[in-house]
């Protein structure tokens, strides 16, 4: 196995927290503010690793296992997501299903940890998270199924390599995956990661009781999840330059991820958070796009 197969893992671990900084800086610039430092999330993760964790006497082992299992699932998904122009380290036939279920496992244990606290606020956030995921996960699976059908493979590396950004089916899938990307990463218009109102928070309210290294694991997992889903979108848009052009592929990968982060920051600058009753309509629209793309490739 070539070293370039591990390129996406290296980029994800090193640059994933930078995406949140780019999004925050874009939003600040549009609003005419200076904004947080680009490396703010790196500082937050380092600071939380140095702190001690506090555990409630009402919680069980599920509360402590949630951040660890979530980070492990994110790292596994990162090992399945391929870099441009090369196969992923953990590549096998059918890995696209494991990729989707690793993201589901990450959410499952986050929700379990939130419910384990017995807090009504965290239970409310967990309920909304599960409600949104019940609509977002079929969109992701159906979109990947459409691309897999067109490419004729269930291996994510081969699937992305065979994708053509000029096909109408892929354009529909990309639009659906961009909506899922915002939903899965708790971004506007689905959630506001900067809100301080517990009644409106979804993802952030589920991790209110976590502290210290546990919260650092959650921050790392969330950053890796954004990188993993973003790398799939970038892989569908940008064709690889071949296995031997690792420098070109790496530069294209980083550029694509940073453009995606800038796009997310722009979207969050011009849109407001949707009302809760409007969210299913947007996710069902994404589902219709994925379903139509699947119908087109089945002709």
Secondary structure, 3 states (H helix, E strand, C coil): CCHHHHHHHHHHHHHHHHHHHHHHHHHHHHCCCCCCCCCHHHHHHHHHHHCCCCCCCCCCHHHHHHHHHHHHHHHHHHHHCCCCCCCCCCCCCCHHHHHHHHHHHHHHHHHHHHHHCCCHHHHHHHHHHHHHHHHHHHHHHHHHHHHHHHHCCCCHHHHHHHCCCCCHHHHHHHHHHHHHHHHHCCCCCCCCCCCCCCCCCCCHHHHCCCCHHHHHHHHHHHHHHHHHHHHHHHHHHCCCCCCCCHHHHHHHHHHHHHHHHHHHHHHHHHCCCCCHHHHHHHHHHHHHHHHHHHHHHCC
